[in-house]
Amino acid sequence: MSEALLLDLIETGTVRHKDNEHAWVWREYAGRSDNLLCAAILIGPALIVKTVMHHFMPE
């Protein structure tokens, strides 16, 4: 995953908050065979990407 794609995912994806500090951001990208892409993030003074997943299934 490129840095540009990760930034687009974070800026335009669907967000689901676990609590005030943790969230998942996901989005489907046309032409990719590994949809949905998802980033698990930590929200604080800086946004930290904990991990990136493919074939994500929101619950």
PyMOL commands that place a pseudoatom at each C-alpha (Angstrom):
pseudoatom trace, name=CA, resn=MET, resi=1, chain=A, elem=C, hetatm=0, pos=[0.000, 0.000, 0.000]
pseudoatom trace, name=CA, resn=SER, resi=2, chain=A, elem=C, hetatm=0, pos=[1.412, 3.360, -0.973]
pseudoatom trace, name=CA, resn=GLU, resi=3, chain=A, elem=C, hetatm=0, pos=[1.551, 6.341, 1.353]
pseudoatom trace, name=CA, resn=ALA, resi=4, chain=A, elem=C, hetatm=0, pos=[-0.826, 8.221, -0.964]
pseudoatom trace, name=CA, resn=LEU, resi=5, chain=A, elem=C, hetatm=0, pos=[-3.387, 5.392, -0.817]
pseudoatom trace, name=CA, resn=LEU, resi=6, chain=A, elem=C, hetatm=0, pos=[-3.134, 5.205, 2.980]
pseudoatom trace, name=CA, resn=LEU, resi=7, chain=A, elem=C, hetatm=0, pos=[-3.681, 8.973, 3.279]
pseudoatom trace, name=CA, resn=ASP, resi=8, chain=A, elem=C, hetatm=0, pos=[-6.705, 8.744, 0.952]
pseudoatom trace, name=CA, resn=LEU, resi=9, chain=A, elem=C, hetatm=0, pos=[-8.127, 5.884, 3.029]
pseudoatom trace, name=CA, resn=ILE, resi=10, chain=A, elem=C, hetatm=0, pos=[-7.780, 7.892, 6.250]
pseudoatom trace, name=CA, resn=GLU, resi=11, chain=A, elem=C, hetatm=0, pos=[-9.187, 11.096, 4.743]
pseudoatom trace, name=CA, resn=THR, resi=12, chain=A, elem=C, hetatm=0, pos=[-12.136, 9.622, 2.805]
pseudoatom trace, name=CA, resn=GLY, resi=13, chain=A, elem=C, hetatm=0, pos=[-12.946, 6.273, 4.400]
pseudoatom trace, name=CA, resn=THR, resi=14, chain=A, elem=C, hetatm=0, pos=[-15.827, 5.251, 6.638]
pseudoatom trace, name=CA, resn=VAL, resi=15, chain=A, elem=C, hetatm=0, pos=[-14.956, 5.635, 10.328]
pseudoatom trace, name=CA, resn=ARG, resi=16, chain=A, elem=C, hetatm=0, pos=[-16.176, 3.499, 13.219]
pseudoatom trace, name=CA, resn=HIS, resi=17, chain=A, elem=C, hetatm=0, pos=[-15.002, 4.517, 16.683]
pseudoatom trace, name=CA, resn=LYS, resi=18, chain=A, elem=C, hetatm=0, pos=[-14.317, 1.863, 19.309]
pseudoatom trace, name=CA, resn=ASP, resi=19, chain=A, elem=C, hetatm=0, pos=[-13.854, 4.580, 21.964]
pseudoatom trace, name=CA, resn=ASN, resi=20, chain=A, elem=C, hetatm=0, pos=[-12.413, 8.119, 22.157]
pseudoatom trace, name=CA, resn=GLU, resi=21, chain=A, elem=C, hetatm=0, pos=[-8.938, 6.960, 21.136]
pseudoatom trace, name=CA, resn=HIS, resi=22, chain=A, elem=C, hetatm=0, pos=[-9.384, 3.922, 18.864]
pseudoatom trace, name=CA, resn=ALA, resi=23, chain=A, elem=C, hetatm=0, pos=[-11.099, 3.603, 15.496]
pseudoatom trace, name=CA, resn=TRP, resi=24, chain=A, elem=C, hetatm=0, pos=[-11.195, 1.724, 12.224]
pseudoatom trace, name=CA, resn=VAL, resi=25, chain=A, elem=C, hetatm=0, pos=[-11.282, 3.478, 8.847]
pseudoatom trace, name=CA, resn=TRP, resi=26, chain=A, elem=C, hetatm=0, pos=[-12.235, 1.459, 5.778]
pseudoatom trace, name=CA, resn=ARG, resi=27, chain=A, elem=C, hetatm=0, pos=[-12.978, 1.970, 2.127]
pseudoatom trace, name=CA, resn=GLU, resi=28, chain=A, elem=C, hetatm=0, pos=[-13.420, -0.038, -1.052]
pseudoatom trace, name=CA, resn=TYR, resi=29, chain=A, elem=C, hetatm=0, pos=[-11.259, 0.844, -4.056]
pseudoatom trace, name=CA, resn=ALA, resi=30, chain=A, elem=C, hetatm=0, pos=[-12.356, -0.022, -7.580]
pseudoatom trace, name=CA, resn=GLY, resi=31, chain=A, elem=C, hetatm=0, pos=[-9.982, -2.288, -9.444]
pseudoatom trace, name=CA, resn=ARG, resi=32, chain=A, elem=C, hetatm=0, pos=[-8.463, -3.896, -6.325]
pseudoatom trace, name=CA, resn=SER, resi=33, chain=A, elem=C, hetatm=0, pos=[-8.967, -7.597, -5.702]
pseudoatom trace, name=CA, resn=ASP, resi=34, chain=A, elem=C, hetatm=0, pos=[-8.261, -7.256, -1.955]
pseudoatom trace, name=CA, resn=ASN, resi=35, chain=A, elem=C, hetatm=0, pos=[-11.182, -5.011, -0.934]
pseudoatom trace, name=CA, resn=LEU, resi=36, chain=A, elem=C, hetatm=0, pos=[-12.119, -3.719, 1.703]
pseudoatom trace, name=CA, resn=LEU, resi=37, chain=A, elem=C, hetatm=0, pos=[-8.981, -1.913, 2.896]
pseudoatom trace, name=CA, resn=CYS, resi=38, chain=A, elem=C, hetatm=0, pos=[-8.980, -0.892, 6.557]
pseudoatom trace, name=CA, resn=ALA, resi=39, chain=A, elem=C, hetatm=0, pos=[-6.657, 0.982, 8.905]
pseudoatom trace, name=CA, resn=ALA, resi=40, chain=A, elem=C, hetatm=0, pos=[-6.842, 0.514, 12.667]
pseudoatom trace, name=CA, resn=ILE, resi=41, chain=A, elem=C, hetatm=0, pos=[-5.905, 3.897, 14.117]
pseudoatom trace, name=CA, resn=LEU, resi=42, chain=A, elem=C, hetatm=0, pos=[-5.092, 5.508, 17.445]
pseudoatom trace, name=CA, resn=ILE, resi=43, chain=A, elem=C, hetatm=0, pos=[-6.354, 9.091, 17.769]
pseudoatom trace, name=CA, resn=GLY, resi=44, chain=A, elem=C, hetatm=0, pos=[-4.400, 11.476, 19.983]
pseudoatom trace, name=CA, resn=PRO, resi=45, chain=A, elem=C, hetatm=0, pos=[-2.112, 14.475, 19.544]
pseudoatom trace, name=CA, resn=ALA, resi=46, chain=A, elem=C, hetatm=0, pos=[-0.989, 12.580, 16.429]
pseudoatom trace, name=CA, resn=LEU, resi=47, chain=A, elem=C, hetatm=0, pos=[-2.922, 9.984, 14.465]
pseudoatom trace, name=CA, resn=ILE, resi=48, chain=A, elem=C, hetatm=0, pos=[-1.115, 6.629, 14.610]
pseudoatom trace, name=CA, resn=VAL, resi=49, chain=A, elem=C, hetatm=0, pos=[-1.826, 3.832, 12.152]
pseudoatom trace, name=CA, resn=LYS, resi=50, chain=A, elem=C, hetatm=0, pos=[-1.570, 0.623, 14.172]
pseudoatom trace, name=CA, resn=THR, resi=51, chain=A, elem=C, hetatm=0, pos=[-2.147, -1.789, 11.297]
pseudoatom trace, name=CA, resn=VAL, resi=52, chain=A, elem=C, hetatm=0, pos=[-3.581, -1.994, 7.783]
pseudoatom trace, name=CA, resn=MET, resi=53, chain=A, elem=C, hetatm=0, pos=[-5.819, -4.887, 6.756]
pseudoatom trace, name=CA, resn=HIS, resi=54, chain=A, elem=C, hetatm=0, pos=[-7.260, -6.118, 3.476]
pseudoatom trace, name=CA, resn=HIS, resi=55, chain=A, elem=C, hetatm=0, pos=[-10.391, -8.214, 2.934]
pseudoatom trace, name=CA, resn=PHE, resi=56, chain=A, elem=C, hetatm=0, pos=[-11.822, -6.380, 5.965]
pseudoatom trace, name=CA, resn=MET, resi=57, chain=A, elem=C, hetatm=0, pos=[-15.353, -7.301, 7.111]
pseudoatom trace, name=CA, resn=PRO, resi=58, chain=A, elem=C, hetatm=0, pos=[-17.002, -4.674, 9.347]
pseudoatom trace, name=CA, resn=GLU, resi=59, chain=A, elem=C, hetatm=0, pos=[-19.106, -6.187, 12.125]
for i in range(1, 59): cmd.bond("trace and resi %d" % i, "trace and resi %d" % (i + 1))
show_as sticks, trace
zoom trace
